[in-house]
Amino acid sequence: MSSETLKIPQATAKRLPLYYRFLKNLHSAGKLRVSSAELSEAVKVDSATIRRDFSYFGALGKKGYGYNVDYLLSFFRKTLDQDELTKVALVGVGNLGTALLNYNFLKNNNTKISVAFDIDEAKIGSTMSGVTIYHMDDMEKVLEELGISIAILTVPAPYAQSITDRLAKANVKGILNFTPARLTVPATMRVHHIDLAVELQSLVYFLKHYGVNEVEEIEE
Ligand SMILES: NC(=O)c1ccc[n+]([C@@H]2O[C@H](COP(=O)([O-])OP(=O)(O)OC[C@H]3O[C@@H](n4cnc5c(N)ncnc54)[C@H](O)[C@@H]3O)[C@@H](O)[C@H]2O)c1
């Protein structure tokens, strides 16, 4: 079953990387099976939600046995395209961009920042964590050469929209937007916003109004 043929709810899809990471740890520890209760405790998602999530892709745990770790892991690897390396571009190598470059996602999955862009002459032509930083003037050309269709945006907010327009023309399909700018994109493009200030405010709000245990239910 591939990610193209399988349509699962978005809320479920968002939890898959979480499940995947935990299952990988279990697998390395030599565990063969896992119960939904154990999973629930580890990933902090209630077990009814886990059972429902897993039922979408036909992994029905057996009572008293739980789920087969190998089966789930190979399923997730395929669904999340972990067998292939997905190359990603980083636009803006400042404080946040540098932190992301140093981290570079490889510990958890096969997504990697392969190239970076900036306008700062002092950075252009240098490499950081093995990734070359190119001038923005060369962005379209380099993206096409490398066949990259995902970009992480870590530039100052006022530049975010014009860069997004260029990325759209360069056939980029997905943007992980760390800037506070709300982006307008064509229908063929998907943007995920990561706004740390909003996340923090929302955590404070949920703690205040719902306490600690009900948070996951509300996210559903
Ligand atoms: N630093 C954080 O912890 C943090 C957290 C959340 C969100 N953000 C957001 O991420 C973005 C970047 O923040 P930062 O702290 O890394 O800023 P920064 O000023 O350290 O870095 C911005 C980088 O973008 C480059 N740049 C500027 N204009 C550009 C352009 N037109 N094209 C390409 N590159 C360009 C700069 O040369 C610089 O390297 C901002 O929108 C900020 O609001 C930052």
The ligand as an SDF file (V2000), in Angstrom:
LIG
                    3D

 44 48  0  0  0  0  0  0  0  0999 V2000
   15.1650   32.5610   15.7580 N   0  0  0  0  0  0  0  0  0  0  0  0
   14.1070   31.9630   16.2690 C   0  0  0  0  0  0  0  0  0  0  0  0
   14.1300   31.3400   17.3420 O   0  0  0  0  0  0  0  0  0  0  0  0
   12.7980   31.9860   15.5250 C   0  0  0  0  0  0  0  0  0  0  0  0
   11.7540   31.2750   16.0740 C   0  0  0  0  0  0  0  0  0  0  0  0
   10.5480   31.2280   15.4020 C   0  0  0  0  0  0  0  0  0  0  0  0
   10.4230   31.8820   14.1970 C   0  0  0  0  0  0  0  0  0  0  0  0
   11.4290   32.6100   13.6830 N   0  0  0  0  0  0  0  0  0  0  0  0
   11.2260   33.2750   12.3830 C   0  0  0  0  0  0  0  0  0  0  0  0
   12.1550   32.7120   11.4590 O   0  0  0  0  0  0  0  0  0  0  0  0
   12.6160   33.7200   10.5700 C   0  0  0  0  0  0  0  0  0  0  0  0
   14.1170   33.8210   10.6690 C   0  0  0  0  0  0  0  0  0  0  0  0
   14.4860   34.1630   11.9950 O   0  0  0  0  0  0  0  0  0  0  0  0
   16.0150   34.2650   12.4320 P   0  0  0  0  0  0  0  0  0  0  0  0
   16.0310   34.5390   13.8600 O   0  0  0  0  0  0  0  0  0  0  0  0
   16.7690   33.0760   11.9100 O   0  0  0  0  0  0  0  0  0  0  0  0
   16.4710   35.5790   11.6040 O   0  0  0  0  0  0  0  0  0  0  0  0
   17.9080   35.9960   11.1600 P   0  0  0  0  0  0  0  0  0  0  0  0
   17.8610   37.4660   10.9010 O   0  0  0  0  0  0  0  0  0  0  0  0
   18.9420   35.4540   12.0810 O   0  0  0  0  0  0  0  0  0  0  0  0
   18.1160   35.2310    9.7560 O   0  0  0  0  0  0  0  0  0  0  0  0
   17.4620   35.5630    8.5780 C   0  0  0  0  0  0  0  0  0  0  0  0
   18.3370   35.0790    7.4110 C   0  0  0  0  0  0  0  0  0  0  0  0
   17.6150   35.3230    6.1880 O   0  0  0  0  0  0  0  0  0  0  0  0
   18.4980   35.9400    5.2590 C   0  0  0  0  0  0  0  0  0  0  0  0
   17.7200   36.7520    4.3480 N   0  0  0  0  0  0  0  0  0  0  0  0
   17.2290   38.0100    4.5080 C   0  0  0  0  0  0  0  0  0  0  0  0
   16.5170   38.3970    3.4330 N   0  0  0  0  0  0  0  0  0  0  0  0
   16.5610   37.3530    2.5700 C   0  0  0  0  0  0  0  0  0  0  0  0
   16.0290   37.1670    1.2620 C   0  0  0  0  0  0  0  0  0  0  0  0
   15.3130   38.0810    0.6480 N   0  0  0  0  0  0  0  0  0  0  0  0
   16.2560   35.9860    0.6750 N   0  0  0  0  0  0  0  0  0  0  0  0
   16.9920   35.0100    1.2900 C   0  0  0  0  0  0  0  0  0  0  0  0
   17.5270   35.1440    2.5070 N   0  0  0  0  0  0  0  0  0  0  0  0
   17.3180   36.3050    3.1340 C   0  0  0  0  0  0  0  0  0  0  0  0
   19.4600   36.7470    6.1150 C   0  0  0  0  0  0  0  0  0  0  0  0
   20.6600   37.0170    5.4150 O   0  0  0  0  0  0  0  0  0  0  0  0
   19.6560   35.8180    7.3020 C   0  0  0  0  0  0  0  0  0  0  0  0
   20.7150   34.8910    7.0680 O   0  0  0  0  0  0  0  0  0  0  0  0
   11.9080   35.0150   10.9650 C   0  0  0  0  0  0  0  0  0  0  0  0
   10.7800   35.1810   10.1330 O   0  0  0  0  0  0  0  0  0  0  0  0
   11.5170   34.7690   12.4020 C   0  0  0  0  0  0  0  0  0  0  0  0
   10.3570   35.4970   12.7600 O   0  0  0  0  0  0  0  0  0  0  0  0
   12.6270   32.6570   14.3090 C   0  0  0  0  0  0  0  0  0  0  0  0
  1  2  1  0
  2  3  2  0
  2  4  1  0
  4  5  1  0
  4 44  2  0
  5  6  2  0
  6  7  1  0
  7  8  2  0
  8  9  1  0
  8 44  1  0
  9 10  1  0
  9 42  1  0
 10 11  1  0
 11 12  1  0
 11 40  1  0
 12 13  1  0
 13 14  1  0
 14 15  2  0
 14 16  1  0
 14 17  1  0
 17 18  1  0
 18 19  2  0
 18 20  1  0
 18 21  1  0
 21 22  1  0
 22 23  1  0
 23 24  1  0
 23 38  1  0
 24 25  1  0
 25 26  1  0
 25 36  1  0
 26 27  1  0
 26 35  1  0
 27 28  2  0
 28 29  1  0
 29 30  1  0
 29 35  2  0
 30 31  1  0
 30 32  2  0
 32 33  1  0
 33 34  2  0
 34 35  1  0
 36 37  1  0
 36 38  1  0
 38 39  1  0
 40 41  1  0
 40 42  1  0
 42 43  1  0
M  CHG  2   8   1  16  -1
M  END
$$$$
